[in-house]
Each structure stands twice: as structure tokens, then as C-alpha cells.
Amino acid sequence: MTQHFRVAIEQLKKKILHLTAMVEENLLTAVKSINLRDSGLAETVVDNDYEIDKMEVEVEEECLKILALHQPVAIDLRFIISVLKINNDLERIGDEAVNIAMRTTELARWDRTDVPFNLSVMLRLAVRMVKRSTDALIAMETSDAREVCFADDEMDEYHKETYRAVQEEIKKDPKYTPYLISLLGVSRSLERIADHATNIAEDVIYMVNGEIIRHRGKFLDAEREADSNKE
């Protein structure tokens, strides 16, 4: 590994970690905005997204430059490919934070503040999953990453419960349909954030171990079904 290559890799690490911090901070602001129904905080989230998008482009350009100039192989190539994918998921988390902020502005117009599902638990779970996946990236270890993968099913179940609860509330009082649809939009964004956090966790595992675990559950289920059919 040449000195120029080492410097380039270190610069790339700094950029992706900086993007990680930016995304985490904006997500926390979005969560605070929805909890407080604070439109001012929501506007801050939208404004900050420009810098996140700008950094995401810089990270991608840095990855492509390293690939073109240094033609890395083995673990170094694996690292750069993983960073490219993680970079995209971080930007998408940033986009979902903006979506939550926009829902805050919609909800702030209503005098109703109750929520017919466990929004606070979903918010905490989404933040925890993002934090654990990015901690795994920073530490380059897989235990937190695997915990994130396990938590994704939990978030999926919460979102299904939300959908059912919103349906029931709309039947009870249709005049609150726009309010309830906005809440459902928040739930959907949190479910997507969990998916992106899971993607990051899976890429960290690949980066560290060279192990591809994406879709493994589906493959195992298919194998079990095939075995049971043989019996």
C-alpha cells in the first residue's frame, strides 16, 4: 500500500464518519420536532439536509477516485464498496428525517395531539438502530451490527400495528383522516429508517468479515420449506 493510498483511505474514513454524525444529529432533531410538534425544528432538519446531500456526493466521488487511481484489491476493495453502499443508506436516512420533519409541520396544524399507536417506542427504536449501526461502522465490529439486523423485524411489527390502529381510528372519526395519515407517514419513515440502518449493519458485517448476510433468512426459509416438502 502506497503512502498516497493510505492518505486517501484515511480521508475517506473521516468523510464517511462526518456524514454519519451529520445524519444522526439531523435524525435526532427530526425526532424532537415530532415529539414537540415544533415546526421551527422541522425547518432546521430540512435546511440541514442540503449539507448531508453535499457530503454524500463528496464521499461517492472520493470512493470513485480511489478505485480509478489505486485499483485496490481484497480487503481494501471490500472496504470501499461497503462505504459506497453505506453512504447511500446514510443519505436515505437523511431523506426520511426530512419526511418526518414535514409531517411535523402538518401535525402542528391540528389541535389533536394523541397518537393511537406506540410512536415513542418506534422513535426510540429507530434512533437506537441507526446509532448501533453507525457505532459498528466506527468500531469496525459486528456485535452491534447483528443486533440491528435482529431489531428490524421488531420495527416491521410495530409498523403493521400502526397501520391497523390508524385504520380503526379513521373508521371511528373520519374527520381526522389527514391527521392520522400524517402519523402513518411518520411510522412509514421510521420503518424505512430501520431498513436503511439494517443495510448499514449488513454492510459492516461484510466489511469486517467478508460475510454476506443479506437475504440469508429468506434463503434459510426456502431451504427449510424444500426439506419439508421432500419429507
N, C-alpha and C positions, 0 to 999 in steps of 0.2 A: 504494500500500500504506500503510495507516494505521499509526500507532505501536503501537496495540493489537494489530494483526495481526502486526507484526514481532516483538513480545514473545512472542506466543502461539506463533509458529513456532519461535523460539529455545528456548522452554521444551519444546516437543515434541521438538526435536533432542536436547536434554540428556537427556530421559527415555528416548528410544529408544537412545541411546548408553550410558546407565546400564544399561538392560536387557541390551544386548549384552555389557557387561563381566560382569554377573552370570551370564549363561548360559555364557560362555566359561570363567569360573572354576569353575562347577559341573561342566561337562563335563570339565575337566582333573582335578578331584577324583575324578570317576567313573572316569576312565581310570586314575588312580593306584590307586584302590581295587581295580580288577580285576587290575592288574599285581601288586599286593602281596597280593591276597586278603584285604584289610583290611576287616572288617565295620564297624569304627568309622568309617572314612572313608565307607563306603557310607551309614551313618546320617546323616552330615553332609550328603550330597547330598540325601537325602530331606527333611531338615529345611529346607534352603535353598530347596527348590522352592516352598515357600509364599510366600516373598518374591518369587520370579520371577513366580508367578501373579498376585500383588497388583500388581506393576509393569506386567504385561501389560494388566490391566484399566485401570489409570491411563492408559496410552498410548492405548488404544482410546477411552476417554472423552474424552481431550484432542482426538483426531482428530475425533470426532463433534461436539464443542463448536465447534471451528474451522469445520467445514463448515456448522453451523447458524447461527453468528453472523456469519461473514465471507463465506460463499459464494465461495470462491476459484475462480479460473479458470486455464486454461493451465498453466504450469509449476508453479505453487503447488498446483493441484488434483492434478496428477500426483504431486507430492511426497507429499501427504497420503494419497492412495490407495496409493502404494507403501509408506508407513510402516505403514498398516493391515495390509497383506499380510505385510510383513517381521515385524511384531510377532507375528503368528500363528505364523509359522515359527520364530521365536526361542523362543516358548513351547513349541512341539512338540519342539524340540531339547532344551529343559529336561526335558520328559517322558521323552525317550529316555535322557537321562543318569540319570534315576531308575530306569528299567528296567535299565540296565547295573548300577547300584548294587545293585538287588535280586538280580540274577544273581550278583553278588559274594558276597552272603550265602549263596546256595545253593551256590556252588562252594567256599566256605570250609569246608563241612562234609565235603568229600571229602579223602582222603589223596592222591588223584591230582592232579598239577599240570601234566602235559604237555598240549599243545594240538596236535591233528592238522592244523592249518592255520596260515596266517601271520597270527595275531591281532595281533601287534605292528605289522606293516605297516598293517593295516586301522585300528588305533587312531591311528597317526600320520597316516594319510591323512585320516581323519575330522576330527581336530583341525585339520589344515592347511587343509582345505576351509572349515571354519567360520571360522577365523582370516582367510583370504583374502577370504571373502565379507563379513565384518564390516569388515575393513580397507578394502575397496572402498566400503562404505557410509560410513565415516568420512571417507575422502578424496574421495568422490563422483567416482570414476574407474572405468573399465571394464576395464582390462587384467587386474587380479586377478580380476574377476568372470568374465571369459571363460575364464580358466584353470580356475576352479572348474567351470564348465559342461563343459569337456573332461574333467575328472577324474572326473566322475560315472560314465562308462562303465567306468572302471578299477575303481571300487568295486563296481559291479554284477558284474563278472567275478570279483572276489575272493569275493563272497558266493556265487556259483554254485559256485566251487571248494570253499568251506566246506561247502556242502550235500552235495556229492558225498563229501567227506572224512569227514564225520560219518556218512553212510550206511554207508561202508565200515568205520568203526570200530565201529559198532553191530553189524554182522554178525560182526566178529571177537570181540567180547566184550559180549554184551547186558546184563550186569550193570551196565555203566557208562552205560547209556542215559540216565538222568536227568542225569548229569554232562555228557554230550555234548549233550543237548538244551538245557541251560543255556548251553553255549558257542555253540550255534547261535543262541540267543536274543540273545546279545551281538552276533553277526555281523549279525543282522537289524536290531538297533537302530542299529548303525553304518551299515548301508546306508540306513536311513531318515534318519539324521542327514545323510548325504551328499545325499539328495534335498532335504531342507529347506535345506541350505546352497546347493544349486543354485538352488532357488526364490528365495532371497535375492539371489543373484548376478544372476539374470534380472531381478528387480525393480529392482536397482540400475542395470542397463543401461537399463531402461525409464525410470527416474527421471532419468538423466543425458541420454540421447539420444532418449527418446520411442520407442525401438525395441522392439517386442515379439518376442522370440526363442523364447518357449516353444512347443514342438511343431514348431519350424521343421525339425528333422531329419526328423520324420515326414512333413511336407509335401513336403520335397525328395525323400524316398524314393518317395512316392506319384507325384510328377511324373515321376521317372526311370522308374518302372515303366510309367506311362501312355505315355511316349515310346517305350519299348522295345516295347510292345505294338503301337503304330502302325507301327513298322518291320517 
